[in-house]
Amino acid sequence: METGELKERIAAFPRWHYRFEFDGGVSTPMPDPGMVNRHEQRRRYFFAALLRLMGGSLQGRRVLDLGCNAGFWSLEAVEAQADFVLGLDARQDYIEQASLVFEAKGIDPRGYRFEVGDLFEHPIEESFDIVLCLGLLNVVAKPVELFELMAGVGAETIVIDTGLSRVPSAFFELSRLLEPRNAVGSDIVLIPTRDAVVELAGRFGYNTVALALNITDYTSMDDYRDDRRLAFICSKGGSVSTLAAEPPMPPNAWLAAAARTARRVRRSR
Ligand SMILES: C[S@@+](CC[C@H](N)C(=O)[O-])C[C@H]1O[C@@H](n2cnc3c(N)ncnc32)[C@H](O)[C@@H]1O
């Protein structure tokens, strides 16, 4: 694709959530430079852990990227040599962005597909080795159905990155989405506790580790403070025990944390 055409097609979108860099010095605009740090930090936090678990590459693996947005993590998977990636998102404009990114990067079209659809209604008939469930569990109201889907496609490994409720025990907190662009249908969501993620994954046969945070710069990463957000790797085998786990919050710390969250929610209204 010519540089001029690529610039025009990038500029046709009102907003990009990720920085993508292309040949010829072209990149997607990021009005908030903190977001570049956010995705770099997320990459070194959970994507690097996934690669370590998989022996350094995704070669031989088929990856399903649920809520793929502009295809940032799908691209990571392809660049980590995944055999095939299916990216699914409910929003047409995000899928158009993802398709543009992959076209402009010259990714072999036999190695990926993007589809528009609500994952709770969209049929997925193929099987996958790895499911990426990033920024998704805390923006939906159907956590059990989401796990049914992920286990149903045959995933051996699931990577979950999610906002958390900090109430002790396995629990889902009823909440409202603060970012309406993420709402598909209803803006009511069920936010899991750390124990709820581990227990629910266990019901579907997965061993799970809440990954130890290794954030080096918290710019645009505030939601990862105080265990308000963590990433998890769930695996059908025992291999996740080799990954470093985030220590659990001290008992009763959740009360102070819940009060801070309530204040934040009140301020945002
Ligand atoms: C917070 S963004 C996360 C994007 C990306 N996975 C990441 O972690 O950087 C959530 C994405 O999930 C998509 N999404 C939310 N509910 C969905 C649903 N029911 N079906 C398909 N996509 C959905 C949204 O459109 C949005 O792109």
The ligand as an ORCA input file, in Angstrom:
! r2SCAN-3c Opt
* xyz 0 1
  C     -11.374     -2.972     26.819
  S     -11.344     -3.459     25.134
  C      -9.976     -4.584     25.148
  C      -9.279     -4.641     23.831
  C      -8.097     -5.597     23.759
  N      -8.508     -6.972     23.896
  C      -7.042     -5.257     24.788
  O      -7.040     -5.877     25.853
  O      -6.205     -4.370     24.547
  C     -12.724     -4.598     25.050
  C     -13.032     -5.000     23.609
  O     -13.988     -6.062     23.652
  C     -14.992     -5.811     22.701
  N     -16.203     -6.484     23.207
  C     -16.867     -6.239     24.366
  N     -17.923     -7.072     24.490
  C     -17.919     -7.869     23.388
  C     -18.766     -8.905     22.910
  N     -19.834     -9.302     23.615
  N     -18.468     -9.505     21.748
  C     -17.382     -9.117     21.017
  N     -16.556     -8.117     21.399
  C     -16.814     -7.498     22.564
  C     -15.106     -4.284     22.637
  O     -15.668     -3.836     21.423
  C     -13.640     -3.874     22.795
  O     -12.973     -3.812     21.562
*
